Amino acid sequence: MSHFNDEQEFEDWGPSKSQLKREAEILQKMGDELVDLSHSELEKIPLDEELAEAVELGRRLKPKKDESFRRHLQFIGRLMRSRDIEPIAEALSIIKNRHSTINARLHRLEQWRERLIVEGDEALNELMSQFHELDRQKLRQLIRNAKKERELNKPPAAFREIYQYLRGEIEDKL
């Protein structure tokens, strides 16, 4: 027989100890993400003065990766418990998504470069139909040089140059 009179009494106890620990770990992980950001990215996060100072100290402790850094992350998590973390989480999400978008663009450029070298004119025609502003002659020359480099096991100078050219011309349009 349970000593609880009804479910309401049990629910009034609040979150379990395990739930509180999970929430603390989430805040600590968010603090670690804040410490990993660059200065320019960190400026975009809405932090009060005390939390900003704690994150800055964490950035100085981070290279050591020792017990003091771990304890400091716990401290940052503790500070975050008393704050509205929703704006911080949103700003972090925007920064992460921007990184994902940039990485996806760069991967598409790498895929185009590889297709150009492997498929030749077929891939070049497809690329030119999507991006009319590219210089076909320059790309053909770079592709030819990249193929020669691969055949002769030379350093991939033209291979890199194709990527740089595509990045400069069409990265923002991908």
ZADOLO-430162 format. One record per residue (C-alpha): residue number from 1; residue in three letters; x negated, y, z negated. Coordinates in nm, 4 decimals. Layout:
BEGIN
@pos->NUM | code->ALA | u->X | v->Y | w->Z
...
// end
This chain:
BEGIN
@pos->1 | code->MET | u->0.0000 | v->0.0000 | w->0.0000
@pos->2 | code->SER | u->-0.1352 | v->0.3383 | w->0.0993
@pos->3 | code->HIS | u->-0.1615 | v->0.6111 | w->-0.1593
@pos->4 | code->PHE | u->-0.0593 | v->0.8680 | w->0.1035
@pos->5 | code->ASN | u->0.3035 | v->0.9753 | w->0.0780
@pos->6 | code->ASP | u->0.3315 | v->1.0792 | w->0.4381
@pos->7 | code->GLU | u->0.1236 | v->1.1459 | w->0.7487
@pos->8 | code->GLN | u->0.1293 | v->1.5211 | w->0.6865
@pos->9 | code->GLU | u->-0.0832 | v->1.4902 | w->0.3735
@pos->10 | code->PHE | u->-0.3472 | v->1.2905 | w->0.5642
@pos->11 | code->GLU | u->-0.3604 | v->1.5410 | w->0.8532
@pos->12 | code->ASP | u->-0.4197 | v->1.8333 | w->0.6159
@pos->13 | code->TRP | u->-0.7655 | v->1.7026 | w->0.5363
@pos->14 | code->GLY | u->-0.8987 | v->1.8588 | w->0.8549
@pos->15 | code->PRO | u->-1.1623 | v->1.7177 | w->1.0875
@pos->16 | code->SER | u->-1.3608 | v->1.4143 | w->0.9835
@pos->17 | code->LYS | u->-1.7267 | v->1.4318 | w->0.8906
@pos->18 | code->SER | u->-1.8113 | v->1.2562 | w->1.2175
@pos->19 | code->GLN | u->-1.6147 | v->1.5136 | w->1.4162
@pos->20 | code->LEU | u->-1.7961 | v->1.7970 | w->1.2396
@pos->21 | code->LYS | u->-2.1319 | v->1.6344 | w->1.3229
@pos->22 | code->ARG | u->-2.0328 | v->1.5978 | w->1.6898
@pos->23 | code->GLU | u->-1.9344 | v->1.9639 | w->1.7047
@pos->24 | code->ALA | u->-2.2622 | v->2.0660 | w->1.5380
@pos->25 | code->GLU | u->-2.4579 | v->1.8605 | w->1.7949
@pos->26 | code->ILE | u->-2.2713 | v->2.0299 | w->2.0795
@pos->27 | code->LEU | u->-2.3592 | v->2.3739 | w->1.9419
@pos->28 | code->GLN | u->-2.7196 | v->2.2660 | w->1.8889
@pos->29 | code->LYS | u->-2.7384 | v->2.1417 | w->2.2493
@pos->30 | code->MET | u->-2.5936 | v->2.4735 | w->2.3683
@pos->31 | code->GLY | u->-2.8630 | v->2.6497 | w->2.1646
@pos->32 | code->ASP | u->-3.1273 | v->2.4358 | w->2.3352
@pos->33 | code->GLU | u->-2.9852 | v->2.5353 | w->2.6750
@pos->34 | code->LEU | u->-3.0049 | v->2.9014 | w->2.5721
@pos->35 | code->VAL | u->-3.3700 | v->2.8578 | w->2.4721
@pos->36 | code->ASP | u->-3.4428 | v->2.7025 | w->2.8154
@pos->37 | code->LEU | u->-3.3091 | v->3.0015 | w->3.0099
@pos->38 | code->SER | u->-3.5344 | v->3.2605 | w->3.1696
@pos->39 | code->HIS | u->-3.5303 | v->3.6162 | w->3.0348
@pos->40 | code->SER | u->-3.3194 | v->3.7421 | w->3.3254
@pos->41 | code->GLU | u->-3.0662 | v->3.4606 | w->3.2789
@pos->42 | code->LEU | u->-3.0574 | v->3.5152 | w->2.9035
@pos->43 | code->GLU | u->-2.9664 | v->3.8813 | w->2.9566
@pos->44 | code->LYS | u->-2.6442 | v->3.7653 | w->3.1243
@pos->45 | code->ILE | u->-2.5339 | v->3.5736 | w->2.8122
@pos->46 | code->PRO | u->-2.3239 | v->3.7704 | w->2.5605
@pos->47 | code->LEU | u->-2.5262 | v->3.7258 | w->2.2401
@pos->48 | code->ASP | u->-2.5175 | v->3.9392 | w->1.9284
@pos->49 | code->GLU | u->-2.8467 | v->4.0699 | w->1.7914
@pos->50 | code->GLU | u->-2.8986 | v->3.7985 | w->1.5291
@pos->51 | code->LEU | u->-2.8329 | v->3.5148 | w->1.7721
@pos->52 | code->ALA | u->-3.0484 | v->3.6762 | w->2.0430
@pos->53 | code->GLU | u->-3.3392 | v->3.7036 | w->1.7972
@pos->54 | code->ALA | u->-3.2948 | v->3.3389 | w->1.6954
@pos->55 | code->VAL | u->-3.2990 | v->3.2302 | w->2.0606
@pos->56 | code->GLU | u->-3.6097 | v->3.4385 | w->2.1246
@pos->57 | code->LEU | u->-3.7850 | v->3.2750 | w->1.8289
@pos->58 | code->GLY | u->-3.6773 | v->2.9374 | w->1.9649
@pos->59 | code->ARG | u->-3.8420 | v->3.0262 | w->2.2968
@pos->60 | code->ARG | u->-4.1698 | v->3.0911 | w->2.1125
@pos->61 | code->LEU | u->-4.1430 | v->2.7643 | w->1.9146
@pos->62 | code->LYS | u->-4.0415 | v->2.5514 | w->2.2126
@pos->63 | code->PRO | u->-4.3876 | v->2.4734 | w->2.3536
@pos->64 | code->LYS | u->-4.4749 | v->2.2998 | w->2.0252
@pos->65 | code->LYS | u->-4.1701 | v->2.0650 | w->2.0376
@pos->66 | code->ASP | u->-4.2255 | v->1.9767 | w->1.6739
@pos->67 | code->GLU | u->-4.0149 | v->1.9571 | w->1.3597
@pos->68 | code->SER | u->-3.9973 | v->2.3354 | w->1.3260
@pos->69 | code->PHE | u->-3.8425 | v->2.3619 | w->1.6734
@pos->70 | code->ARG | u->-3.5850 | v->2.0935 | w->1.5891
@pos->71 | code->ARG | u->-3.4922 | v->2.2692 | w->1.2648
@pos->72 | code->HIS | u->-3.4698 | v->2.6020 | w->1.4471
@pos->73 | code->LEU | u->-3.2255 | v->2.4513 | w->1.6978
@pos->74 | code->GLN | u->-3.0169 | v->2.3400 | w->1.4011
@pos->75 | code->PHE | u->-3.0298 | v->2.6974 | w->1.2727
@pos->76 | code->ILE | u->-2.9129 | v->2.8328 | w->1.6098
@pos->77 | code->GLY | u->-2.6275 | v->2.5808 | w->1.6022
@pos->78 | code->ARG | u->-2.5354 | v->2.6934 | w->1.2516
@pos->79 | code->LEU | u->-2.5315 | v->3.0581 | w->1.3654
@pos->80 | code->MET | u->-2.3078 | v->2.9679 | w->1.6583
@pos->81 | code->ARG | u->-2.0499 | v->2.8041 | w->1.4287
@pos->82 | code->SER | u->-1.9454 | v->3.1445 | w->1.2996
@pos->83 | code->ARG | u->-1.9128 | v->3.2992 | w->1.6463
@pos->84 | code->ASP | u->-1.6749 | v->3.2768 | w->1.9376
@pos->85 | code->ILE | u->-1.8746 | v->3.0518 | w->2.1690
@pos->86 | code->GLU | u->-1.6286 | v->3.0571 | w->2.4583
@pos->87 | code->PRO | u->-1.7930 | v->3.3586 | w->2.6343
@pos->88 | code->ILE | u->-2.1363 | v->3.2016 | w->2.5805
@pos->89 | code->ALA | u->-2.0194 | v->2.8678 | w->2.7226
@pos->90 | code->GLU | u->-1.8625 | v->3.0401 | w->3.0251
@pos->91 | code->ALA | u->-2.1804 | v->3.2371 | w->3.0990
@pos->92 | code->LEU | u->-2.3918 | v->2.9204 | w->3.0681
@pos->93 | code->SER | u->-2.1547 | v->2.7388 | w->3.3023
@pos->94 | code->ILE | u->-2.1853 | v->3.0140 | w->3.5633
@pos->95 | code->ILE | u->-2.5648 | v->2.9978 | w->3.5466
@pos->96 | code->LYS | u->-2.5656 | v->2.6158 | w->3.5772
@pos->97 | code->ASN | u->-2.3264 | v->2.6242 | w->3.8718
@pos->98 | code->ARG | u->-2.5392 | v->2.8841 | w->4.0455
@pos->99 | code->HIS | u->-2.8411 | v->2.6563 | w->4.0079
@pos->100 | code->SER | u->-2.6396 | v->2.3654 | w->4.1460
@pos->101 | code->THR | u->-2.5270 | v->2.5726 | w->4.4436
@pos->102 | code->ILE | u->-2.8805 | v->2.6870 | w->4.5194
@pos->103 | code->ASN | u->-3.0124 | v->2.3315 | w->4.4920
@pos->104 | code->ALA | u->-2.7385 | v->2.2044 | w->4.7229
@pos->105 | code->ARG | u->-2.8312 | v->2.4690 | w->4.9834
@pos->106 | code->LEU | u->-3.1977 | v->2.3758 | w->4.9652
@pos->107 | code->HIS | u->-3.1124 | v->2.0070 | w->5.0054
@pos->108 | code->ARG | u->-2.9046 | v->2.0862 | w->5.3148
@pos->109 | code->LEU | u->-3.2020 | v->2.2757 | w->5.4588
@pos->110 | code->GLU | u->-3.4263 | v->1.9755 | w->5.3920
@pos->111 | code->GLN | u->-3.1726 | v->1.7474 | w->5.5605
@pos->112 | code->TRP | u->-3.1608 | v->1.9724 | w->5.8662
@pos->113 | code->ARG | u->-3.5390 | v->1.9779 | w->5.8847
@pos->114 | code->GLU | u->-3.5580 | v->1.5991 | w->5.8698
@pos->115 | code->ARG | u->-3.2821 | v->1.5593 | w->6.1292
@pos->116 | code->LEU | u->-3.4577 | v->1.8015 | w->6.3630
@pos->117 | code->ILE | u->-3.7783 | v->1.6005 | w->6.3458
@pos->118 | code->VAL | u->-3.6155 | v->1.2568 | w->6.3725
@pos->119 | code->GLU | u->-3.3284 | v->1.3277 | w->6.6156
@pos->120 | code->GLY | u->-3.4911 | v->1.6015 | w->6.8219
@pos->121 | code->ASP | u->-3.2796 | v->1.7884 | w->7.0784
@pos->122 | code->GLU | u->-2.9503 | v->1.6363 | w->6.9661
@pos->123 | code->ALA | u->-2.9886 | v->1.7785 | w->6.6145
@pos->124 | code->LEU | u->-3.1299 | v->2.1038 | w->6.7537
@pos->125 | code->ASN | u->-2.8240 | v->2.1518 | w->6.9779
@pos->126 | code->GLU | u->-2.5925 | v->2.0875 | w->6.6844
@pos->127 | code->LEU | u->-2.7837 | v->2.3332 | w->6.4655
@pos->128 | code->MET | u->-2.7848 | v->2.5973 | w->6.7407
@pos->129 | code->SER | u->-2.4081 | v->2.5601 | w->6.7887
@pos->130 | code->GLN | u->-2.3579 | v->2.6431 | w->6.4209
@pos->131 | code->PHE | u->-2.6222 | v->2.9149 | w->6.3925
@pos->132 | code->HIS | u->-2.6580 | v->3.1110 | w->6.7181
@pos->133 | code->GLU | u->-2.9145 | v->3.3545 | w->6.5807
@pos->134 | code->LEU | u->-3.1926 | v->3.0926 | w->6.5561
@pos->135 | code->ASP | u->-3.4817 | v->3.0980 | w->6.8007
@pos->136 | code->ARG | u->-3.4552 | v->2.7691 | w->6.9961
@pos->137 | code->GLN | u->-3.8015 | v->2.7985 | w->7.1474
@pos->138 | code->LYS | u->-3.9693 | v->2.8575 | w->6.8140
@pos->139 | code->LEU | u->-3.7857 | v->2.5618 | w->6.6576
@pos->140 | code->ARG | u->-3.8795 | v->2.3317 | w->6.9489
@pos->141 | code->GLN | u->-4.2450 | v->2.4258 | w->6.9083
@pos->142 | code->LEU | u->-4.2337 | v->2.3670 | w->6.5317
@pos->143 | code->ILE | u->-4.0565 | v->2.0320 | w->6.5767
@pos->144 | code->ARG | u->-4.3138 | v->1.9205 | w->6.8338
@pos->145 | code->ASN | u->-4.5995 | v->2.0211 | w->6.6003
@pos->146 | code->ALA | u->-4.4363 | v->1.8473 | w->6.3018
@pos->147 | code->LYS | u->-4.4020 | v->1.5232 | w->6.5012
@pos->148 | code->LYS | u->-4.7709 | v->1.5410 | w->6.6006
@pos->149 | code->GLU | u->-4.8679 | v->1.6008 | w->6.2374
@pos->150 | code->ARG | u->-4.6775 | v->1.2901 | w->6.1302
@pos->151 | code->GLU | u->-4.8284 | v->1.0751 | w->6.4042
@pos->152 | code->LEU | u->-5.1827 | v->1.1858 | w->6.3226
@pos->153 | code->ASN | u->-5.1315 | v->1.1866 | w->5.9413
@pos->154 | code->LYS | u->-5.2295 | v->1.5515 | w->5.9230
@pos->155 | code->PRO | u->-5.1184 | v->1.7963 | w->5.6534
@pos->156 | code->PRO | u->-4.7535 | v->1.8945 | w->5.7098
@pos->157 | code->ALA | u->-4.8010 | v->2.2626 | w->5.7979
@pos->158 | code->ALA | u->-4.5385 | v->2.2748 | w->6.0758
@pos->159 | code->PHE | u->-4.3074 | v->2.0577 | w->5.8633
@pos->160 | code->ARG | u->-4.3194 | v->2.3250 | w->5.5922
@pos->161 | code->GLU | u->-4.2923 | v->2.6040 | w->5.8455
@pos->162 | code->ILE | u->-3.9632 | v->2.4610 | w->5.9811
@pos->163 | code->TYR | u->-3.8214 | v->2.4677 | w->5.6299
@pos->164 | code->GLN | u->-3.9414 | v->2.8242 | w->5.5686
@pos->165 | code->TYR | u->-3.7980 | v->2.9412 | w->5.8998
@pos->166 | code->LEU | u->-3.4594 | v->2.7784 | w->5.8341
@pos->167 | code->ARG | u->-3.4558 | v->2.9096 | w->5.4803
@pos->168 | code->GLY | u->-3.5266 | v->3.2630 | w->5.5933
@pos->169 | code->GLU | u->-3.2671 | v->3.2571 | w->5.8706
@pos->170 | code->ILE | u->-2.9707 | v->3.0493 | w->5.7506
@pos->171 | code->GLU | u->-2.9998 | v->2.9707 | w->5.3768
@pos->172 | code->ASP | u->-2.7294 | v->3.2181 | w->5.2756
@pos->173 | code->LYS | u->-2.4958 | v->3.0866 | w->5.5495
@pos->174 | code->LEU | u->-2.5032 | v->2.7225 | w->5.4398
// end
